[in-house]
Amino acid sequence: MAEQIFPTKGNLIACKKNLELAKLGFDLLDRKRNVLMREMMKLIDVAAGMQKEIGDTFQRAYRALQNANITLGIDQSLDSVVPEERGFSMHGHSIMGVDLPTGEVHTAQPFPYYGFRNSNSQLDAAYMAFDHVKRLCAKLAGIENSVYRLATAIKKTQRRTNMLENVVIPRLEENIRFISSTLEEHEREEFTRMKVIKRQKGG
């Protein structure tokens, strides 16, 4: 049912223009949603691969650490000599107006902070593997945050496209039909009235 609107030619023109804009807006939002969906699915695949790599690297690191403990013995704590990580940062880029963060560790390539005298190749391998996990986790944090932001943007875009498709566009089309039919009816009535007047004058 058409909303209450005066059936004038001006309103008909306005409704037709608004309908064009609404359809254009729907097309643009639909394209945006598709682009965001493709980007999100791509990042989900990347995240899945990174999670597997992190799990595999963790296993490798723990095996190396266990072997190092067997050969060296646990006679001292090494965590006190490893400095706190201060090279983590987040930066990002934008896709279709959605800011996507990227996490990185900017410290130089790892080197052991413990002495070589109480070390062996297994401990070095564990240290390198854990450092690799740290860098992967930084990247994964940015990717997972990006997936969340994309999902939120997709949901918002979907709501707007649904509103245009199911409410705004049908309402405008109904208004156009109502105004057009009313104007046509008025024109027929006016035409009939003019014929009657002409006939009366002629008679």
WODAHU-V779561 format. One record per residue. N is the residue number from 1. RES is the residue in one small letter. PHI is phi in radians with two decimals (none if undefined). PSI is psi in whole degrees, 0 to 359 (999 if undefined). OMEGA is omega as a letter, one per 30 degrees, with the letter a starting at -180 (none if undefined). Layout:
n = [N:N]
res = [RES:RES]
phi = [PHI:PHI]
psi = [PSI:PSI]
omega = [OMEGA:OMEGA]
This chain:
n = [1:2:3:4:5:6:7:8:9:10:11:12:13:14:15:16:17:18:19:20:21:22:23:24:25:26:27:28:29:30:31:32:33:34:35:36:37:38:39:40:41:42:43:44:45:46:47:48:49:50:51:52:53:54:55:56:57:58:59:60:61:62:63:64:65:66:67:68:69:70:71:72:73:74:75:76:77:78:79:80:81:82:83:84:85:86:87:88:89:90:91:92:93:94:95:96:97:98:99:100:101:102:103:104:105:106:107:108:109:110:111:112:113:114:115:116:117:118:119:120:121:122:123:124:125:126:127:128:129:130:131:132:133:134:135:136:137:138:139:140:141:142:143:144:145:146:147:148:149:150:151:152:153:154:155:156:157:158:159:160:161:162:163:164:165:166:167:168:169:170:171:172:173:174:175:176:177:178:179:180:181:182:183:184:185:186:187:188:189:190:191:192:193:194:195:196:197:198:199:200:201:202:203]
res = [m:a:e:q:i:f:p:t:k:g:n:l:i:a:c:k:k:n:l:e:l:a:k:l:g:f:d:l:l:d:r:k:r:n:v:l:m:r:e:m:m:k:l:i:d:v:a:a:g:m:q:k:e:i:g:d:t:f:q:r:a:y:r:a:l:q:n:a:n:i:t:l:g:i:d:q:s:l:d:s:v:v:p:e:e:r:g:f:s:m:h:g:h:s:i:m:g:v:d:l:p:t:g:e:v:h:t:a:q:p:f:p:y:y:g:f:r:n:s:n:s:q:l:d:a:a:y:m:a:f:d:h:v:k:r:l:c:a:k:l:a:g:i:e:n:s:v:y:r:l:a:t:a:i:k:k:t:q:r:r:t:n:m:l:e:n:v:v:i:p:r:l:e:e:n:i:r:f:i:s:s:t:l:e:e:h:e:r:e:e:f:t:r:m:k:v:i:k:r:q:k:g:g]
phi = [none:-1.22:-1.24:-1.17:-2.58:-1.29:-1.39:-2.03:-1.10:-1.08:-1.18:-1.12:-1.10:-1.11:-1.12:-1.14:-1.15:-1.11:-1.15:-1.06:-1.13:-1.12:-1.18:-1.11:-1.06:-1.09:-1.07:-1.14:-1.15:-1.14:-1.12:-1.03:-1.05:-1.14:-1.11:-1.13:-1.10:-1.08:-1.13:-1.12:-1.13:-1.11:-1.19:-1.09:-1.12:-1.09:-1.09:-1.09:-1.12:-1.20:-1.09:-1.14:-1.12:-1.09:-1.07:-1.12:-1.19:-1.02:-1.07:-1.10:-1.15:-1.17:-1.09:-1.11:-1.17:-1.10:-1.11:-1.14:-1.14:-1.15:-1.42:-1.66:1.45:-1.64:-2.00:-2.77:-1.60:-1.68:-1.16:-1.26:-1.68:-1.59:-1.22:-1.18:-1.29:-2.14:-1.73:-1.42:-2.58:-2.14:-2.40:-2.86:-2.46:-2.09:-2.22:0.92:1.45:-1.82:-1.38:-2.00:-1.43:-2.27:-1.69:-2.55:-1.87:-1.72:-1.19:-1.13:-0.98:-1.15:-2.48:-1.17:-1.62:-1.61:-1.29:-1.23:-1.13:-1.87:-2.26:-2.67:-1.13:-1.16:-1.16:-1.08:-1.12:-1.12:-1.08:-1.15:-1.16:-1.15:-1.14:-1.12:-1.06:-1.02:-1.21:-1.13:-1.11:-1.11:-1.17:-1.11:-1.05:-1.14:-1.15:-1.14:-1.14:-1.13:-1.07:-1.10:-1.14:-1.13:-1.07:-1.13:-1.16:-1.11:-1.09:-1.14:-1.13:-1.10:-1.08:-1.20:-1.15:-1.10:-1.09:-1.15:-1.24:-1.74:-2.14:-1.15:-1.11:-1.05:-1.15:-1.14:-1.10:-1.15:-1.08:-1.12:-1.09:-1.10:-1.13:-1.08:-1.15:-1.16:-1.13:-1.11:-1.11:-1.09:-1.14:-1.13:-1.10:-1.16:-1.10:-1.11:-1.09:-1.15:-1.13:-1.10:-1.08:-1.13:-1.13:-1.13:-1.17:-1.23:-1.34]
psi = [134:144:163:113:142:128:77:160:324:316:327:315:317:317:320:320:317:325:318:315:320:318:321:316:320:314:317:316:323:319:316:315:318:319:315:322:315:317:318:317:323:316:326:319:318:316:319:318:320:322:320:317:320:315:315:319:321:314:316:319:317:322:315:321:321:317:322:321:324:317:326:329:147:88:0:155:129:349:335:340:353:122:157:139:120:8:13:136:159:130:178:183:172:137:117:40:3:121:123:119:156:127:139:152:120:3:158:169:144:148:148:133:354:162:149:340:324:35:169:180:329:318:319:319:319:317:316:321:317:325:321:320:318:316:321:319:324:316:319:323:317:320:315:324:321:319:318:316:320:317:320:317:321:317:317:317:321:320:319:319:321:319:316:314:320:343:299:307:312:323:317:319:321:319:319:317:317:311:316:313:323:316:320:319:318:321:319:317:318:320:316:318:317:324:319:315:317:320:319:320:322:330:999]
omega = [a:l:a:a:a:a:l:l:l:l:l:l:a:l:l:l:l:l:l:l:a:l:l:l:l:a:a:l:l:l:l:l:a:l:a:l:l:l:a:l:l:a:l:l:l:a:l:l:l:l:l:l:l:l:l:a:l:a:l:a:a:l:l:l:l:l:l:l:l:a:a:a:l:a:l:l:a:a:a:a:l:a:l:a:l:a:a:l:l:l:a:l:a:l:l:l:l:l:a:a:l:l:a:l:a:l:a:l:a:l:a:l:l:a:l:a:a:a:l:a:l:l:l:l:l:a:a:a:l:l:l:l:l:a:l:a:l:l:a:l:l:a:a:l:l:l:l:a:l:l:l:l:l:l:l:l:l:l:a:l:l:l:l:a:a:a:a:a:l:a:l:l:l:l:l:l:a:a:a:a:l:l:l:l:l:l:l:l:l:l:l:a:l:l:l:l:a:l:l:l:a:a:none]
